[in-house]
Amino acid sequence: MASIPTHEAWPDLPYSAWADTCATLHLWTQIVGKIRLAFTPWLNHSWHVPFYVTARGLTTSPIPWRDRSFEIDFDFRDHLLDISVSDGARKQIPLAPRPVAEFYALVMAALAELGIRVEINELPSEIAGAVRFSQDRIHHSYDADYAGRFWRVLLDVDRVLKQFRTGFIGKSSPVHFFWGSFDMAVTRFSGRRAPPHPGGAPGLSDVVMREAYSHEVSSAGFWPGGGATDYAAFYSYAYPEPAGFRTSRVVPDGAVYNEAIGEFLLPYEAVRAAPDPDAALLAFLQSTYAAAADAGKWDRAALECGLGHPGVPRPV
């Protein structure tokens, strides 16, 4: 009998070692994400577009198509893009080093063979200076080892963010993965409207940004690096940012407010190296949320509850 491979919690993920793969994978996920976007009815704060972590990778969840549904999964165990249709039809594309333009062509051809016709905006979202998917032969890397490590990190982050989410009974987002910004996030809402967001993200309509930030939020999550940072990090921010938020004391050691991007950051490596990584991340999430809620004068007594436990109903 074959042995079961070990599952390393909080694996090493130095951004410099897989930056090219990360950039390519970001664009591949945008292609698939825009397919979901094309068919899914709009849900508040763009909650209809993200992916969700699975025991094998990332999934779109079911996408409606006429009298059928289909879903697209990134399988980071067998390194496949799996397109499954509710009528039993299926196509798989190996995840391997190939240009974005070739990946785009393969995905569109596979969908056409399954009888699914779709047109998407080929310009990537939230990436400055990006080129159209069908013309991008610059990004072509895929390191299976690091793609797998990235997915295992997402599994750990997903677990802790979901635990953190149980301590809030106000409006909260699911824990989900945004392919535009290539990050996993969970967002809490005060219940009050926010001033119009100024927008300005490359390749993203200001109308979309204003709808996403229509209400006051405290949002936290994880990104693997790139752009504003050259390392993987956890983040937390408030919109609109209340006075006193950025000077609040947060934990654990290593968490700092980054003036350039207007967010608290905690390096992934600081969590990974902690004696109890789950506890360290929960402390960061809770202390940065508390900083936003206190500075913003949220009604915390009405919005919060104790963290959830399996099989134990929340007392009321």
Secondary structure, 3 states (H helix, E strand, C coil): CCCCCCCCCCCCCCHHHHHHHHHHHHHHHHHHHHHHHHHCCCCHHHCCCCEEECCCEEECCCEEECCEEEEEEEECCCCEEEEEECCCCEEEEECCCCCHHHHHHHHHHHHHHCCCCCCCCCCCCCCCCCCCHHHCCCCCCCCHHHHHHHHHHHHHHHHHHHHHHCCECCCECCCEEECCCCEEEEEEEEEEECCCCCCCCCCCCHHHHHHHCCEEEEEEEEECCECCECCCEEEEEEECCCCCCCCCCCCCCCCEEECCCCEEEEEHHHHHCCCCHHHHHHHHHHHHHHHHHHHCCCCHHHHECCCCECCECCCC
